[in-house]
């Protein structure tokens, strides 16, 4: 399954993440590619259920600091 998630980086800039996910037993695995002007940032992780995928992508983006290495 796929979804589009809007996230905010640590600098307050908005990004779109294309997320592919699938449910396995009692958790959902996801892979996201965050579009940026300069490049695409890949992230992956798990969530407890489908409703938790969007928040999990947001947390991963903040944890990895997707805006820190970008100039602007």
N, C-alpha and C positions, 0 to 999 in steps of 0.2 A: 504494500500500500504506500501511497505517497501523499504528502501535504506540503503546503507552503507556510512557513512560520516567519513572522516579523519579530526580530530581536533588536536589542539595544546593546551596543558595546560599552566598554568602561569609560569611554569619552562622551557618551550620550548620543552617538550617531546610530541611526536606524539602518538595519540590513535585512535582506531577505535570505532565508535559508530554505533550500530545497531538501526535504527530508524523505527518506525511504525507510520504512519500518515494517516489522513483522512480529507477531506474537509467538512465543515459544513457552509452553507450559504456563508458568505464573509470572512471566516478565516479557517485556517488549524490547527488542533490540532495534537500534536506529543508527542511521548514517546520514549526516547532513553535509551539504556543501553551501557555504556562505558566500554569496556574491559580494565582491568588493570592486571598486574602480580599478585597482591595481592587479588583483589576483583573486583566486578562489581559495577559501580556507576549508579544509575537510575536518570534520569532527565525527566522533561516534560515541555510543554509550548505550545504557539501558534505562528503562523506566518500569515502574510497577504495572502500569496499564496504558492504554492508548491516550487517555486524557493527560497523562504525565509526560508525554513526549515533548510537547512544546516547551513547558517549563524546564525539562532536562536539557534541551538544546540551549536555552537561554543561560542556564547555570554553567554549562560547558564552555560557552562563548566567553563568559566573564572569567571563568577559571583559567582559560588559556590566554586571555588578554589579546583578543583578535585585533583590537584597535591600537595597541601599544607599539607594534612594529611598523605601523603605517605612518607615513608623513602626511600632514594636513592640518 
